[in-house]
Amino acid sequence: MTWEAIALAKGTFKDALLVEGLPGIGNVGKVTTDFIIDQLKAKRVYEFRGNAIPHSVFVNEKNLVELPRIELFHASVAGRDILFLAGDVQPISEEACYEFCETVLDTLEKLNCNEIIALGGIGLKQIPKHPKAYCTGTDKKYVQAFSKATGVTDKLYGVVGPIVGVSGVIVGLAGRRKMSAIALLAETYAHPMYLGVKGARELLKILNKHLKLKLDLDKLDKEIAELEDEMLVAGKELPMRKFRGLPKGETSYIG
């Protein structure tokens, strides 16, 4: 089964921009995108379905089963249409990832969306106190323009290895279609149980200013304060035992 894009609402947009934030290391992209969708009350416009996703279901608040979702949302901000790609999972194979990204790009072209900001985390072997953000892409002029407009460094070579997953592949494939695309990445902790809310906040600050979202970041600060004690316990005990074998100075990344 190939990926299928199911329209949930009618209409196209003008000069739209996509912000992608699916689960990945630290869930930095997912936390960022989910927070924006919630704050802006963005509306669902598409759902993407395929069978190359984790073989599991979720039990919701009504104690009923739900399949994992990957959805496209829309909100109008400062007179511009912004789309958000969010969901519970990523494709589980390399082939499925490419097929999924091509399906998303096909859908974006139909919706007159020609600009992409893909979000993700850069995994470090220790919890960063002040996460740094970086940007990269396929078009040098576009990357430099984004860097200048946001203050985010585009000096990423040597800082990170391959950008794995949708956050990397969708940017690369967008370049083949002559679409403007950026991977915006924030440092986080490379442990599967760690929630990179501080990295997400750094991305939110950048997007809030760049896209004029007018987000209330105080709400996220409260959530960070509530989670920090739990994360510190995990960060100082179990994660360090697991990642003690990493070579000195090595970083890793997954979208």
N, C-alpha and C positions, 0 to 999 in steps of 0.2 A: 504493500500500500504506500503510495506516495503521499506527501503532505497535501492537505486540502485547506483552502482559505474560505471560511464561511462568513458571508456578510450578515451582520446583525442589525445594520442600519444603512439607509440609502444615502447617496450623495458623494461628491468628490470635494477636494479642497484646493486651495490656491497657494502655491509656494510653501507647502507644508514641510515640517521638520520632524524627524523621528528621534526619540530618546529611547534607547534599548537598555533594559536592565533585568536580565534573567539571573537565576541562581548561579553562583560561582564561588570562588574563594572568598571567605568572609561574608558572602552574600552582599557585598558592598553595592553592586549594581541593583540588586533586587530591593534592598532596603531603601535606596535612594529613589528608585522609580515608584515603588509602592507608596512611599510617603508623599510624593508629588501628586500622584493619582488621587490619593485620599484628600489632600489639601485642596486640590482644584476641583474635586468632584467630577473627574473626567468620566466620559460615557464610553461604554463598550461599543466598538464598531465592527470588529472582526474577531473570529476565533479560529485558531489553527489546530487542525486535528491530524494525527498520524499515530502509527503503532510502534514507532521506534523511540519510545519513552520508557522510563522505569515501570516495571510491572507491579504497580501498587496503586492503592486508592487511599483517600483520606476520609476520616470520620469527622463530619462537621459538627457545629454546635447543636444541631437538631438530632444528633446521634444517627445520622444517615450517611451513606457512602457517597463520595464524589470522586470522579476521575480527575487526575491532574489536568490543569488548564494552562494554555498559553494564549494570551489575548492581546488585542490591539485596542487602545483607548484613545479618545480625542478630547481636547479642550482648546478653547480659543483664548489666547493670552496676548494682550496688548495688540490686538488686531491681527495676530498671526495664528494659523492653525498648527497645533503641536500634537503629534501622535506619540503614544507610549506603548512599547512592547514589553509586556510583563507576564509573569507566570510562575507556576510551581516547580517546573522542571526545565531541563535542557534535553535535546536529543542525545541518545546514549551511544551512538556510533559516529565515526568520522563521516561515513557516507550519508547518514541521516542528517548530520549537521549541515553539510553542503546542500542537500536537497531542501532542508527547511529554510536556510538562508536565501536560496534562489526563489522559493515560494513567497517569502516575505518581500523580497525585492520586486518580484512581479506585482505583488499587491500594492506596494508603495508607488510604483510607476503608474498604476491605474488611478491612484488617489492623488496624483500630482505632487508627490513628496520626493524631493530631490536632494535632501540634506539629512545626514545621520550623525548622531552622537551616541556611540556605544560605550557603556559603562562597565567597569570591572575593577578588580583588586590586584595589587602586586603583593604576592605573599612573601613575608619576611620571617626569619626564624625567631624573632622576638616581637613583643607587642610595641608598636610605635607610639610614643607619647604624643607626637605632633605629626600625623601622617602627611606626607608630601603627595602632590598630584602631578601627573605627567600627561602629555598628549602626543599622539602620533597618528599617521594616516598614510594615504597613498599619494596625495597631491601636496608637494612641498609648499606651494604658495598658500594653499588653504590651511595647512597645519600652522604655518608661520603667522597667518592672519589671526587664527584662533588663539594662538599663544600670545600674541601682542594684545588682543582684545581682552583676554582673561587674566593674563599674568601667569599662566600655567607654563612650566618649562616644557620644551619639546626635545630636550636632550635626554633621550631614553635609551640610546644605544649603550649596551654594556650594563644597564641597570636591570634589565629583565630579559628572560629568554623568550621562547615562542609564546605568543598570545593564543591560548588554546580555547576552543569553544566558540559560541556564537559571537561574542564580543570582538573576536579577532577575525573570524571568517567572513562575517557580514561586511566588515570594513574592506577587506581584500576584494571580495566579489563586487562590492559597490564601485570600487575603482575601475573594474573592467567595464562597467556600464557608464563610466564618466560621471558618476554621482559623487558629490562632496561628502566625505565621511571621515569622522574622527573617532579614535579610541581614547577615551578619557579615563585614566586609571589612578586609583589612590592606594597608597600603602596600607597594608593590613597584616594580620598575623596568620601564618600559613598552617592553621590547624582546622580540621573539618568541623569541630564543635564550636569554633570561635565566631562570634557575630561582630563584624567590623563596622559598628555604628559610628565610630569616630572617623573612619575613612569615608563612610557615607555622608557624614556631616560636611566634610571637606568638599565633596562633590556637589552637595546641595548648595553650599555657599557660592560655588562657581556658577552653577546653573541658575541659581536664584538671581544673580546679578546679570549674567549674560543674556538670559531669556526673559528677564523682567517678570519673574513669576510671583513676586510679592508673597513668599512663603513665611509662615510663622515658625521660625527655627527654634523658638523657645520650647515648643511642644516636644521637639526631638531631643532637646537638652534634658528635659525631664525624664524621657525614656532612657537616655544614656546614663543618667544618675541612678536610676532604678536597676539597670542591668550591670553596672560596673562592678559591684561587689562579686556577683556570680562569675563574671568573666575573669576577674583577677584571680579568683580561686582556681579556676580551670587553667588560666594562663601560667600560673606559677607551679602547678603540680603536674597533672597528666600530660599537657602538651610538651613540656620541656623534656620529659622522659622519652616521648615518641620522636622528637625532632633533634635529639642530642647528636645523632649521627650525621647531620648535614655538614658539608664542608664549610670551613670558615669563609664568611663573606658571600656565600651563595644565596641567591634569591630564586623564587620560582613563581610561576603565574598560571592561572587558569581563568578563563572568562567568567 
